[in-house]
Amino acid sequence: MMRTAVGWHVELEFMEDDQHTKAAALVRLPDGTEVRAHGHATRHRVDSNQPRVGEEIAGARALNELAMQLLTKAHDEIDAESGRTSHTINV
């Protein structure tokens, strides 16, 4: 059996102000497809300003959306190849 090493690089970028953090996620797949997703976090006014926490929340939300888009893409490809509706791919 031949094994192939494949790697994906995911990029995350953040835009922040005192109360809001926005994250943009991008993955480039080996077939040239780019999948993009966004996430956001809002700091409650009584919470201390911790930019790292906002990045973690917004980043996690962007990565979660990216994951869901990749699952949908995989489903669509299975369906197109098989000519039938595939079973739900669980996370």
Phi, psi and omega in degrees: 000131179267135178248142179239130176273127179233140177229146174242140175249123178257131177252137175235132175233146183235144170235130187224151164227194185296334184237347187231142172231129175245138179238140174238128180246144180217134171231134175256120182272158182303335179277004179094351179291139173247132177244128183238148178209162181228154175215162179213160175217146178234128179279130175291142187301336180271350179279150176290156181281106180233086184306324181299321180294317177299320178295319180296317181291310181297319179297316179298320179294320177294317179293325176297315178296321177299316179300317180295322177295321178293322176297317178297317178300315180297315177303311182299321180291320177298313181297318180296320181287320186270339183076015178222171178273124183279163175289153179301133175269117182278149178273000000 
